[in-house]
Amino acid sequence: MRDIVIIHENDEWLVPLREELRQRGVTANEWFLDSGPVPFTQTPADAVYYNRMSASSHTRGHRFAPELTKAVLTWLENHDRTVVNPTQVLALEVCKLSQYAALQRAGLKVPKTHAVVGKEHLIVAAEVFDQWPLIVKPNRGGKGLGVQRFDSIADLTAYLEREDLDEPLDGTWLLQEYIQPREPFITRAEFVGRRFVYTVQVNTEDGFELCPADNCSIEDQFCPTDQQSNKFTITQRFDQHEIIDALENFLHQTGIDVAGIEFIENAQGELFVYDVNTNTNYNQPAEQRAEVSDTGMGALADYLIGLASK
């Protein structure tokens, strides 16, 4: 059996995966990527490399982790190493428009969206967008942070005049139509090995911080996804829905191996996909309440072990 190497920038997210691997008698190597060299002329070890890099790494002080990861994945793939969520997947992780284009090619609906670089262009862009209410969010935010709803140009103008306004990491704002949900929640479908695991409903009544991890980093003091949160509920409602087949097809088209994909249902029953999380986490309390036989991290551990055993 080959080694399993987990590429990441957040130790806390690995705790449940370590435990699932330990229960199976396996210990993975962990490669923390924040800064450092890439020995491109050397030959990397023949292992299974699992890319867990996140577009939100900058919120934990790891500004250049995605760029370093891109270089590392390029090196690994140049030597035909097994990479779970390879280079093209990282490109989707950090660019929402790339996600939407790929989703549309797979026949899935996405919210109407425009991209804007430069705060000074947002008002004119919103007038051209001309759909109210609308959502303004950073292309690279993380956990739903920075997502704002506006009902008018006046509201948006007042927001942009704030002295404490933080611009997106990559300078790219997204203007997006507001989808009025049938009920106050979004749905997240989890996939491992491009195969459906389960869907979880996330209550959004208190805002947009939707990261399903059991524990957030220490600075995220108000993250609602701790062990006591009841915002996450596993549901079987979409298990036989056509959107699951469409999302699996999307994963095959894009080469994404592991992902949590979020969608919302409007009052007419239409489903709009708005986010693809290729660095996915799972809410263990929700799994325990639902008594699921195949947990997210368990399925992931089995998948990685299966690849390493080939």
RAPEHU-V693794 format. One record per residue. N is the residue number from 1. SS is DSSP state (H for helix, E for strand, L for the rest). OMEGA is omega in degrees with one decimal (* if undefined). NEAR is the number of other ideal C-beta (glycine too) atoms within 10 Angstrom. Layout:
N/SS/OMEGA/NEAR + N/SS/OMEGA/NEAR
This chain:
1/L/178.2/10 + 2/L/175.1/14 + 3/L/171.1/14 + 4/E/-179.7/23 + 5/E/-179.7/24 + 6/E/178.4/21 + 7/E/-172.8/24 + 8/E/173.5/25 + 9/L/-180.0/24 + 10/L/-176.2/21 + 11/H/-174.8/11 + 12/H/-179.3/15 + 13/H/-175.9/21 + 14/H/-174.5/17 + 15/H/-179.0/12 + 16/H/178.0/21 + 17/H/175.2/24 + 18/H/-177.8/17 + 19/H/179.0/14 + 20/H/176.9/19 + 21/H/179.5/22 + 22/H/179.7/12 + 23/H/179.5/10 + 24/L/177.4/13 + 25/L/-176.4/7 + 26/L/172.7/17 + 27/L/180.0/11 + 28/L/169.2/21 + 29/E/-178.1/12 + 30/E/-177.4/16 + 31/E/179.9/18 + 32/E/-176.9/15 + 33/L/174.3/23 + 34/L/174.8/15 + 35/L/179.0/10 + 36/L/-176.0/10 + 37/L/172.1/8 + 38/L/-175.2/17 + 39/L/-169.3/10 + 40/L/-177.6/12 + 41/L/178.2/6 + 42/L/-179.9/8 + 43/L/-179.9/10 + 44/L/179.2/17 + 45/L/178.1/12 + 46/L/-175.9/11 + 47/L/171.6/19 + 48/E/-177.1/23 + 49/E/-179.1/25 + 50/E/-178.6/25 + 51/E/177.8/28 + 52/L/180.0/23 + 53/L/-175.0/27 + 54/L/175.2/29 + 55/L/-179.4/24 + 56/L/-176.4/24 + 57/H/-178.9/26 + 58/H/179.0/18 + 59/H/176.6/21 + 60/H/175.8/19 + 61/L/-177.4/11 + 62/L/-171.0/21 + 63/L/-172.4/13 + 64/L/179.9/13 + 65/H/178.4/23 + 66/H/179.6/23 + 67/H/177.4/14 + 68/H/179.7/20 + 69/H/177.3/26 + 70/H/179.4/17 + 71/H/179.7/15 + 72/H/179.9/25 + 73/H/176.5/24 + 74/H/177.9/14 + 75/H/-178.6/17 + 76/H/-177.7/22 + 77/H/176.9/16 + 78/H/177.6/11 + 79/L/176.1/12 + 80/L/175.4/8 + 81/L/178.6/19 + 82/E/-179.5/19 + 83/E/174.8/22 + 84/E/-171.8/24 + 85/L/-174.2/24 + 86/L/-169.5/19 + 87/H/-177.6/17 + 88/H/177.8/15 + 89/H/175.7/23 + 90/H/178.2/25 + 91/H/177.0/15 + 92/H/-178.4/23 + 93/H/-173.4/25 + 94/L/-179.1/21 + 95/L/-177.6/17 + 96/H/-179.7/24 + 97/H/175.8/15 + 98/H/175.6/16 + 99/H/-175.3/24 + 100/H/178.7/24 + 101/H/179.4/13 + 102/H/177.7/19 + 103/H/178.9/25 + 104/H/177.4/13 + 105/H/178.6/11 + 106/L/176.1/17 + 107/L/-178.7/10 + 108/L/178.1/19 + 109/L/174.5/17 + 110/L/177.0/20 + 111/L/172.7/18 + 112/L/-173.7/14 + 113/E/169.8/18 + 114/E/175.7/16 + 115/E/-179.3/15 + 116/E/173.6/22 + 117/E/-177.9/14 + 118/L/-178.5/11 + 119/H/-176.0/13 + 120/H/-179.0/8 + 121/H/-171.6/12 + 122/H/-176.9/19 + 123/H/178.4/14 + 124/H/179.3/10 + 125/H/178.7/16 + 126/H/177.1/23 + 127/H/176.9/10 + 128/H/178.9/11 + 129/H/169.6/17 + 130/L/175.8/8 + 131/L/-175.6/13 + 132/L/-5.2/15 + 133/L/176.1/12 + 134/E/177.1/24 + 135/E/170.5/18 + 136/E/-179.3/20 + 137/E/176.9/22 + 138/E/174.7/21 + 139/L/176.0/21 + 140/L/179.8/22 + 141/L/179.9/20 + 142/L/176.8/19 + 143/L/-178.6/21 + 144/L/-178.7/19 + 145/L/176.7/18 + 146/L/179.3/20 + 147/L/-177.5/17 + 148/E/174.2/13 + 149/E/178.0/14 + 150/E/-178.2/20 + 151/L/-177.6/11 + 152/L/174.6/12 + 153/H/-179.8/13 + 154/H/179.1/9 + 155/H/-179.9/15 + 156/H/179.0/20 + 157/H/179.1/13 + 158/H/179.3/11 + 159/H/-176.7/13 + 160/H/179.6/16 + 161/L/179.8/8 + 162/L/-179.1/8 + 163/L/-177.0/4 + 164/L/-178.2/4 + 165/L/176.4/10 + 166/L/176.8/10 + 167/L/-179.8/13 + 168/L/-178.0/17 + 169/L/-177.6/20 + 170/L/177.8/14 + 171/L/-173.2/13 + 172/E/174.1/17 + 173/E/174.0/24 + 174/E/169.0/22 + 175/E/-174.4/21 + 176/E/177.3/24 + 177/E/176.9/18 + 178/L/177.3/15 + 179/L/177.6/20 + 180/L/-174.8/10 + 181/E/174.8/15 + 182/L/175.9/13 + 183/L/-173.1/11 + 184/L/173.5/11 + 185/E/170.7/20 + 186/E/179.2/22 + 187/E/-179.9/21 + 188/E/178.3/24 + 189/E/-177.6/22 + 190/E/-179.3/25 + 191/E/175.3/23 + 192/E/-175.7/24 + 193/L/-179.0/16 + 194/L/179.0/18 + 195/E/-176.3/13 + 196/E/176.3/16 + 197/E/176.0/22 + 198/E/172.8/22 + 199/E/177.9/22 + 200/E/174.7/26 + 201/E/-177.4/19 + 202/E/179.7/24 + 203/E/-175.3/16 + 204/L/-175.1/17 + 205/L/-177.6/7 + 206/L/178.4/10 + 207/L/-167.3/11 + 208/L/178.9/17 + 209/L/-166.8/19 + 210/L/178.9/24 + 211/L/-175.1/23 + 212/L/-177.6/23 + 213/L/179.8/21 + 214/L/-179.0/22 + 215/L/175.3/16 + 216/L/178.7/22 + 217/L/-168.0/17 + 218/L/-178.1/8 + 219/L/-178.8/9 + 220/L/-170.8/19 + 221/L/-176.2/7 + 222/L/176.5/8 + 223/L/-175.0/18 + 224/L/-172.2/19 + 225/L/179.0/23 + 226/L/-174.7/13 + 227/L/-178.4/10 + 228/L/-175.2/7 + 229/L/175.6/16 + 230/L/-178.5/10 + 231/L/-171.7/20 + 232/E/-178.1/24 + 233/E/177.6/15 + 234/E/-176.2/21 + 235/E/176.2/14 + 236/L/-172.1/9 + 237/L/-174.7/10 + 238/L/-174.2/19 + 239/L/-178.8/11 + 240/L/-176.7/8 + 241/L/-179.1/14 + 242/H/-178.7/10 + 243/H/179.8/19 + 244/H/176.4/17 + 245/H/-179.7/11 + 246/H/179.2/16 + 247/H/176.0/25 + 248/H/176.5/16 + 249/H/176.5/14 + 250/H/180.0/25 + 251/H/178.6/23 + 252/H/-179.3/11 + 253/H/-173.9/12 + 254/H/-178.5/22 + 255/L/177.2/14 + 256/L/-178.5/23 + 257/L/-176.6/23 + 258/E/-178.1/26 + 259/E/165.8/24 + 260/E/-173.3/24 + 261/E/-173.6/26 + 262/E/176.7/19 + 263/E/-176.3/23 + 264/E/-179.0/20 + 265/E/179.3/19 + 266/E/-175.2/14 + 267/L/-179.4/10 + 268/L/179.2/7 + 269/L/177.1/7 + 270/L/-179.5/12 + 271/E/-180.0/17 + 272/E/176.7/20 + 273/E/-175.3/24 + 274/E/179.7/23 + 275/E/175.7/19 + 276/E/-178.6/24 + 277/E/-178.1/21 + 278/L/171.0/26 + 279/L/-168.1/23 + 280/L/174.0/24 + 281/L/-177.1/24 + 282/L/179.7/27 + 283/L/-175.4/24 + 284/H/176.6/19 + 285/H/177.5/16 + 286/H/177.6/24 + 287/H/-179.5/21 + 288/H/179.2/12 + 289/H/-179.0/13 + 290/H/-179.1/16 + 291/L/-179.9/7 + 292/L/-179.7/17 + 293/L/-178.5/7 + 294/L/-179.5/12 + 295/L/-179.5/19 + 296/H/-178.4/28 + 297/H/176.2/21 + 298/H/177.7/22 + 299/H/179.6/21 + 300/H/177.9/24 + 301/H/179.0/24 + 302/H/-179.6/16 + 303/H/-179.0/19 + 304/H/178.6/28 + 305/H/178.1/18 + 306/H/177.8/11 + 307/H/-177.5/19 + 308/H/-178.3/18 + 309/H/-179.0/10 + 310/L/*/8
